[in-house]
Amino acid sequence: MRTFKSITLGLLGLLIAQVATAVTVHTIGDSTMCDYDESTTDKRGWGMMFQQFFDSTVSINNRGKSGASSKSFYQETAYWASVKKQISSGDYVIIQFSHNDEKNDGMDGDSVIAKTGDTSVDYRGTIPYSTYKDFLRSYVTETRELGANPILVAPMCRKYFTSGTIRRSGRHDLGDSFSILNDDGTIKTGQSIPSDDRTMDYPYAMQQVAEEMGVPFIDLTTLSADLFIEYGEAACTELLFCANDNTHPNALGAMMIARLVAQAMYEQGILSDHILQNADLLVNPTSLDFGGIYTNQAVVKEVSVSGFDLSPATGTLTVSLTGGFLVSTDKQNYSESLELEYTDGSLTYTTLYVQAYTTESGEISGVMTFTNGNNTSEIPVSCIGVNLSGGEEVLLNWELSNDDSYVLTGKAEVIGESWSGLEVDGYRAPNSSAVWPDDSGIESTQLTQRNTIIGGSWPGGEVDEVSTRYIQFGIKASEETLLHIDSIGVYVCGAGGSGMRCRISYSLNEDFGDAKAIAEFASSMVSNQVYEVSSQPVIEVEEGQTMYLRFYPWYTTAATGKYFCLYNLTIHGIVEPVSASIGSIGVKDKNLVKEVYYDLYGIQRDVKPETGVYIIKQIYDDGSSLTRKVAK
């Protein structure tokens, strides 16, 4: 099974030029680190911001995963096992876990399940002084076995303020309130120990493993706590964190956390020759690839820029784009260039919005340039125009008002609805006074599918998705066809209380290792308020391949009688002969002469790789070629 993403020939050339000195830093951790789609949420993982602090010989492979603990990332096959396939000798692996290890108030989830028989317990939880250390040791050992260099990074702290400082639990020390599992299966709750007893302190446990195994340790917990205390609670809330969220940073917060990690690496002599410690201009990301975009449809991505010690001290930074790409500061007014004023040599962290739009098929490339005359930075920008005119329409619909049956029009196969950790409670209206979107024309009495957690009791303390709790749907491309999915729509609702949250993601792999979010309700849904989700993704599903769509609901507090409602899920697409693909749309009448394969550093390979990430260059009989990055 494969997924495709375009990569420009210019970028391929850059990779080839760097092969002699290239090194990859792999980052593994939780939702405070992972990648997010800017169009679905204001959350940003610090791993997304990391690349801008390194020169071009270092690449960042951010593999942070929402909801991951040291245990779940290790045991679920989509994550650590797949990261190890990407690690080469000489690489670095940054390991940051704890947020989700703290489930069950410091008890090991598997042990609780085994001794109590309560399968609703969150298995991700670990004990700081035992199972948490065990998994950290496994990451370190297995990283070294691959010839790579492990770095243990304590988790960024939570924004838990008390009297102007970050309290104990915000620093991932559960010593003020934790639980103990007895041998007979009974549980002691509300336990506490003195402040100088660090038995339940996860960062301290990580530091002990680092000392035991001779691993570099970065105390990001303390570094981030010091940063937040310096800002103060009000400023942190306004500037560094997502709305109504004490855990996840926004773009500026993520950038500052990434900077703390890079500074700490520099101070410890880790890749210090390649860290841009004194860079005048910082731009993130360092390249902007939109992948496939449908013709006549505008797609927007974010780029951030900040400046330090700029010369002249007062001036104007000009931002310009070539290749037909446009830029904006407000997502409304777009142009080929704009100007940013700065003073005192400092350009405040600024988010820019780059728009890709084309009426033509094929690859488009350009350059985004930042300059004030003395300081200049450039990043490549690219996309592939995809024209879906022609082909056969595919329409798949689950009404979800009486049962889980579906209606399919067009050539494709259906993967029926399934549940993990959830079950259907029935088909009813969310509430007699349910509020539907004004333009939906749907009455408040409309029946929906009401889903709840198995056992009916939602656990408390959840701030993100649980990888083993979801509702899944799927569509599979038939033999000798290529399915382009261009639209996904559904109505969702939380019923029984205003604490339901949800992430909706798709993947072309059953293990969901490459999941991409199409919508996220990071703030709680208003009870009985129905929300319309409408997404226009660019998804290429090859013959025999399946696109899986999952709904991951969670509730903000421990509660019963809470429901996640679904209605009228629709998946639309165009099916074409197997010869058509994002890479070959617009060249369907050409004949493929040969394919050339490269690894991510631009080294040509004699045979097609069976696993991992690689680059493929397809050469056609008219001399044209197409280059793509492939993960499988």
N, C-alpha and C positions, 0 to 999 in steps of 0.2 A: 504494500500500500504506500502511495507516495503523495506528497503535496508539493506544489510548485510555486516558486516565487522568482520574479525576474531579477536579474542583476546586470548592470550595464557592462559593456565591454571595457569601458574606461576603468571601472572598479575592478574588473578582472585583471587588467594590466597592472593596477596598483598592487593587487594581492601578489602577483607574480614577482614584482620588483622587491617586495618586502620579505620574500620567503626565507632569506638567509638569516634574518634576525627575529622573525615573528614569534610571538608567544601569546598564548591565550590564558586569560584569567576567567575561570569558571566560577560563577557565584551560585550557591545553593542555599535556600532558606525559605522563608514564608512570605506572607502577603505584604510585609513592609519592604520587601526587596523586589518582588516580581514585576513583570511587564503588565501594563494595562492599555486598553484601547481608549484613546483620549475622547472618543465620541460617546463612550458609555458611562464614564465616571470621572470625578476630579481626583481620584486616588492616583498616586504615582509611587512606584517602588524605587528605592534608592539605586537599585541595580540598573534601572533605566537611564540614570543620570551619570553612571560611572565612567563611561567611555571618554567623556570630554576632559577628564583629568589625566589622560595618558597620551603619549605620542603615537604615531601611526604604526609603530612596530608591535604594539600591544592591542589585542582585540578582546572584548568582553563578551562572554557567552553567558547571558543572564538566564539561569534556570530556576529562579525562585518560583514557588508555587503557593498560591492562595490556600490557606488552611493547612499547610504542611507542618508536621512536627518532625523531630529527629527520627521518630519511629516510622511515621507514615511515608515520609520521603524515601526512607531506606527500603521499606517493605513493599510499597506499591510499585509494580514493575515499570510503570511509565516514567519514573523519575531517576533515582540514583543509578539504576542499571543502564539506563539510556545515556546518562551523563558520562558514565565511565567509558562508553564507546567513543566519546568525543575527546577524551583526555589523551594528550600526547606527553611523552617524556619532556620534562622541562617546564611544563605548564604549572599554573597555580590554581588551587581550589580554595575559595573562601567559603567557610561553613558558618552559617548563622541560624540557630534555632533556639526556641524557648517559648515564644508566645503561645503556641498550641500544645506544647509539652505540658503546660500548666492546667490542662483540662483535668477535671475530677479533683480539683484542689490539691494537686500534688501526688495523687495516687496513680499507679500504673493501670491503664484501662483494661488491658488483657487480663491482668490478675484479678481485678474487680469482677469482670465478666465470669471468669473461671470459678471464683469462690462464691459469688452470689447468684449466678445464673441470670443476671439482668442484662439482656442483650442490647438494651437501649443505652447502656453506658458507652461513652466516647472512648474508643480503643486507643486514640492518639496520645492520651496522657502518659507521661513518664514520671519517674521519681528522680529528683535532681541528683541525689547521691548514689543512685544505682543504675536503673535502666537508661536514664539520660546520658550518663557517663559512658555506658556500654555502647550506645549508638555513636557517640562522638568518637570513641576509640576505633570503631569499625570504619568510619569515614577516613580517619587519619591513616590507619593501616592500609586500607585499600587504595587510597590516593598515592601513598608511597610505593606500593607494589607496582603502580603504573609509571613510576619514575617522576611523579609530579610532586609539587610542594604544597602541603596543607597549611591553611591559616585559619585559626579559630577566632571568630568575631562574636563577641557577646551581643545580644539583641539590643536594638535601640529601645530606649525606655518608653513607657506609655506616659501620656499627658495626665498623670494623676497628681495634682497639686494639693498640698496641705500646708497652710501657713507659709507660702512662698517657696516651698521646696517640693521635690518629687518624693512622695512617700514610698515606703518599703515595697508595697506590691507593684508600684509603677516601675521599680527597678528589678522586677522579676524575682523578688525574694518573698515567698509566701509565709514567712515566719509568723506574721500576725494572725493568720487564719488559714489552716490547712486541715486535711483529713488523713486519718490513718486506717488502713485496712488490717483487721486482725486475722489471725490464722483461721478462726472459725467462721469467717465471712461477714462478721459484724463490722461496722464502720464507726469510728470516732470522728465526729465533725467538730469544727470550731476550735481546733487545737492551736496553741501559740507557744512561742519560745522567745527568750530575751533577744533584744536587737543585736547583741554581739554574737549570737548563735547563728551561724550561716548554713545550718544543715539543709534548709529548704530554699537556698539561694542558688538559682540556676546559673547566673553568670559566674559565681564563685566556683561552682562545680566545673564549669567549662575551663576556668583558669587553672584549676587543679589538674585537669586532664592535659592541658597545654604544658604545664610544668613537668608532669609525669612523663610525657612523651616527647618533650623537647620541641614543641610546636610554637611558632609565633602566635601571640595572643594580643588582640586589640580589644580594649575594654570600651566598646561603643556604648554600653549601658551608661557608664559614667560620663563619657564624652557628650552623649546626647542630653543627659540630665543637666550637665553644666550649661550646655547651650540653651536649653529650655528655661532654666532658672534665670539665666542672663536676660532672656527676652521677657520673662514674666508670663503668667497664665493668660492674661488678656491678649497680649501680642502673639503668643503661640497659637491661640485659638483663631485669631484673625488672619495670621500670616503663614503659619507653617503646617496646620492640620486641616484635613477635610472637615466640612460642616458636620456638626453633631457626632464627632468621632474623636476618641482619645488615643487611637492606635495608629491610624494610617496618615502619613504625610501627604500634603498636596505637592505640586511641582516644586515650589520654592523649598519646602521642607525636605523633600527627597534630595534635591540638589545639595543642600547644606549637610545632610547626613552623608551623602556620597563623598563630599569634600572632606569631612572628618575622617572617613576611612582612608582616603587617599593620603591625607596629611600624616595619619598614623603610620601607614606603610612607609612613607618617605622617611619619617623619623626613625623607623626601625631598620632602614636600609633595604627594604623589600622593593625591588624594581625602581629604586629611587632615581636611577639615570633616565627612566622613561616616564616619570610622573611630572606633569606640568604644574609644578608647585608655584611658579611665579608667572603663569600665563597672563597676558594682558587681556585677551579676549577668550571667553569660554562659550562654546557653541555646542548645543546638544539637540539631536543626535549629530554624529559626525558624518553621516550620509543619510539621505532621505529617499527611500524606495517605496513608492505607493503600490508596487505590484500591479496586478491587473485592475483596470477601471473600465467600466462600461462607457461607450461613446455617448456623448451628450449628457453625462452625469458628473457633477462636480463632487470631488472628494477632498477633504481637508485633513491635514496633519499638523501637529505642533512642532515648533522649533523654539528653543529658549536661548537667550543670549545675555551675558553679563560681562562687565568690564572692570578691571582693577588697574590702578596706576597708569591710566591711559595718557598718552602724550599726543597733542596738547591737552592740558588739564581741563579745559573747557572747549567743547566742540560738538560736532555732529557725526553720528555714525550712520552711514548710508547703507541700506540693505537693498540689494537688487537681485533679480532672477532672470535667467535666460531660458529658452526652450518653451515659452508660452506659459510657464508657471507664474502664479500671482501670489502676493503676500498682503497680509492685513494685521492690524493690531486689535480689531474688534469683531472679526468674523462677519463683517457686513460690507465694508468698503475695501475692495481689493485692487491692487495695481502692480505694475512690474517693479516698482521700487518705493521706498519710503525712508524717512529720516527720523532718527532717535537722538534727542538732545541729551547731553550729559554735562555735569560739572564736577569739580574737585577730583578729576581723574577717574571718576567712578560712574559706571552705567548700571543703574538698578536692574536687578533680575527682571527680564521682560519676556513674556510669552508671545510669540508670533504665530500666525496661522497661514500655512502655505496651501494653496488650492491647485489641484490638478484637474484639467478639463480638456477633452479632446473630442473632435468629431471624426477622427481618423483611426483606423486600426494600426497596430504596430507599436514599436518601441519609441519612446520619446525621452530625451535626456537633456539636462540643463545644469546650470551651476548657480548656487546661491552664494552671493558675495557680501561680506561685511567689511566695511573699511571706513576709517576716519582720516585717511591720508597716510598716517604713519603705521597704523596697525591694520592688517588685513587677514581675514580668514575665509576660506571657501569650503563648501561641502557640495558633493554631487547630488543631483535630484533626478529621479527617473520614474517612469511608469510605462505600462503597456496598454494601449487602447484596445478594447475588446468589443467587436461589433457582433451582436447576436441576431441580426436580421436574417430571416430564413430559419430553418430548423423547425422542429415540432414542439409545440407547447406541452409542458407537463404541469399539472396542477394536482396537489395532494391536500386533502382537507380532513381534519378531525373536528367534527362539530362539538363533541364533548358535552352534550346536553342530556343524553340518556344512557350512553355507554361509550366504549372506546373504539367503536367502529370508524371506518374512514372511507373516503371516496377518492379514487385515483383516476385521473384523465391523462393519457399519454403513456409513453413507453418508459417505464421504470418499475422498480420493485419496492415494496414497502416493508419496513421493519416496524412491527406493531409496538404500541405503547407498553412500557414496562416500568417497574418501580424498584427502587433499592432503599430500604430504610423508611419507606413511605407506603401508604395504602389509600385506596379510595374510600371515603366515608359515605359517599352517595352523590346523587345528582340533584342539587337544589340551588335556588337563588342564593347569592351570598347573604342577602338579608332582604326583608320586604321593602326596605327603603334604600336598596343599593343604588349608587349613583354611577351611571355609565357616561362615557364621553358624549358631549353634546351632539356631535355630528354622527354618532353611531346609529341613532334611530332605534336603539335597543331598550326595551322596557325593563323596569326594575325587577320584574317577576321572571326574567329570563333564567332558565336553569343552567348551571355550570357544573363542572366536575370539581367536587370538594375533596381535597387530599389532606391527610394529616400524618403525623409521624406515627410509626408503629408503636402501639402501647398508649398513644394519646398524650404523652407527657413530653413537652419540648424542654430540653435542658437549658439552664441559664449560662450566661457568660460567653455566648457565641458571638463573634464579631465578623465571621466570614463563613464561606461555604464549607460544608463537610463533604469530603470527596466520595464517601460511601452512601450519601443520602441524596437521591435525585429521582426525577421522573424523566424517562428517555423516550424519544421518538427517532425514527430513521427512514432514510430513503436511499436506495441502492441503484446505481447505474446498471442498466441491462447490458447483456453481451453485445459487443461491437458498437457500443454507443458511448458518447461523452455527454455528461449532464452538467449544464451550467445553471447553478442555482442563483437567482438574482433577487429573490424576495422572500422574506419570512415575516409572517404577521400572526399575532395572537393577543387575546385579552387575558390579563392576570389580575388577581385581587387577593387581598388578605381579609379574612373574615373571623369575627370573634374577638378582635382586639387590634390596636394600631401598633403592632410590633413586628409584623412580618416583613422580612427582607428576602431578596432573591437575586441570583445571578443566572443569566441565560447564556449558554455557550454552545458552540458546535465544535466538532472534531472529525477528521477523516480517519482517525484511529480509534479502535474500540477501547483502548486503554486511556484515551483522552490525554495523552502526553503532550499534544500540540493544541490544546483547546484555545479557542478564541471567543471572547465575549461579544455578544451582539446587544446586550442590555444588562443593566445592573440597577437594582434599587438599594443603594447604599444607605439611604435614609428610610425609615420605616414607612410602609404603606399605610395610608389612612384606612381604618377599618371600613369595609364595604364600599370603598371607592375603587371602581374598576379602571384599570390603566390599559391603554392600547400600546402595544409594542409593534413597531414597524421598522424593519431593517432591510437594507438593500446591499447585502454582501456580494462579493465576487468569489464564488466557490466553484472550483472545477472538480467534478467527481468522475474519475475514470471508470471504464467498464469493470464490473465486479467490485468496485469500491463503494463504501457506504458513508454517507454523511450522517453522523449522530447528532441529535439536538437534545440538550439536557437542561432541565430546570433544577437549580439548587436552592431550595428555600431554607431559611433558618429564622428563629424567633429571638428577639432581643433579651427576653427574660425567661426564667423557668415558668412554664404555664401549661394549662390544659385547655381543651375546647377551642383551639386555634386551628384555622384551616387556610390552605393555599388553594385558590380556585383558578381553574383554566377554562377558557372557552374559545372555540373557533380557531384552532391552529391551522394555518395555511402555509404551504411551501410551494413556491412557483419557480419554474425554470424552463430552459430550452434544451432539447436533446438533439444532438447532431451525430453524424458518423464518427467512429472512433478516431479518424485521422485528424479531426478538428480539436484544437486545444488553445488555451490562452497563448501558448507559445507559437502556435501555428495558424491561428485565425488571421486572415489576411494573406496567408501563403499556402492556402489549401491546394492550389493548382501546381505547386512546386513539388519536386521530388527530393527526398532526403538522400544525400549522398553518403554522409558518414556522421558519426557522433564522436566527440572528443571529450574526455573526462579529466577533471582537475580536482584536487582536494581544496580545502578552504584557503590554503596558502598559495594556490596557483600552480602547484606541481602537477604536471600531467601524469595521468595513470594509464596503464596499458589496458586494463579491463574495467568494466563498469562496476563500481562498488556495490556490494550487496546490502550494506547497512550504513547508517550514519548520514552525515550531511556532505554533499559534494556539489560541484559545478559541472553542468553539461553544456557543451557547445554543439549545436546542430548546424550542419553545413548543407545547403541546398544546391541543386544543379545549376541555378542561375548565378551562383557565387555569393548569394546572401547567406546570412547566418543569424542564429538566435542563441543567446546565452541565458541560462537560468540556474538558480540555486535550487537544489533538490534535497529534501529530507525524507528518509524512509526507514 
